Amino acid sequence: DGADGVTKKLHPNFLQDPVIVDGRAVPTDREGYLQNLDDWSPEFARALAAREGLTLTDEHWEVIRFLRDFWHEHGVQAQVRVMIRHFTELWGTERGSNHYLHLLFPIGGPQKQGNRLAGLLRTKGEH
């Protein structure tokens, strides 16, 4: 345990400093991916985003909601091309582009950082 009694080493891949949400330590791996999908909340997304130096805007939340809805509807993560098609229709060609989505999510783009903030699992094949 850490000095505050909150930090735990549950597994070698878990963060040394868990994401704290409403005074509760939420277990994640080293990169912030949730260990239990049921632990996700908007507060978790805000706390993880702040840790990553990101302030979530309405556009971030639109992407996060899309990723979560897609996961719940299809049981898999949305591929980047699916995200681009969806957000190009919603926001137009420039703002729906891969480039713009990577500007919104600068640490790994929507596929990594977006899914992490949406509380989804690590992308298949990601290490």
Secondary structure, DSSP 8 states (H G I E B T S, - for coil): --TTS-----STTB-SS-EEETTEEE-BBTTS-BSSGGG--HHHHHHHHHHTT----HHHHHHHHHHHHHHHHHSS---HHHHHHHHHHHH-TTTTSHHHHHHHSTTTHIIIIIHHHTT----TT--
